Amino acid sequence: MSSEPAVRRISRRGLAWRLGVTGVALVILTMGQLQDTNDYFPLGSLSQYATPRDLDGAVRSVYMMADTETGERVRVPLNPQGVGVGRADIESQLNRIVDDPSLLQAIANSWSELHPDADPYVALYVMRSTYQLKDGIQQGEPEIEQLTSWEVQR
């Protein structure tokens, strides 16, 4: 007599379920890659980590500026301690933000909630600087462009 357990075959229902889940995951992965978005993380695009830079190309960097209630223009700290989101989060949602700048209201609200004693923001600006490279070294001053802005609602 053999003491080995009998091999159980997967049922048709179990096989169909596994194939269905695999198919959905592949569709999500494909959509994330085609749309170049991280919205479907962890199945979204990870191309931001796999793209080599041309040593004679351009480097673009997105950042935010804000006007405060006292009239000072300051750089918005895009990190979890500053406004609760990082620069990569803004960059991954950049098209949505440009299309609907009211999304920036959440940044102003977050700043006020995380820093209740700080000067509140009255306007936000999404900016992009473009640096030209030659042999990997920055050439001249960056080109600065304002992509969108938002007047903070109270």
Buried (B, 14 or more C-beta within 10 A) or exposed (E): EEEEEEEEEEEEEEEEEEEEEEEEEEEBBEBBBEEEBBBBEEBBBEEEEEEEEEEEEEBEEBBBBBBBEEEEEEEBBBEEEBBBBBBEBBBBBBEEBEEEBEBBBEBBBBBBEBBEEEBBBBBBBBBBBEBBBEEEEEEEEBEEEEBBBBEBEE
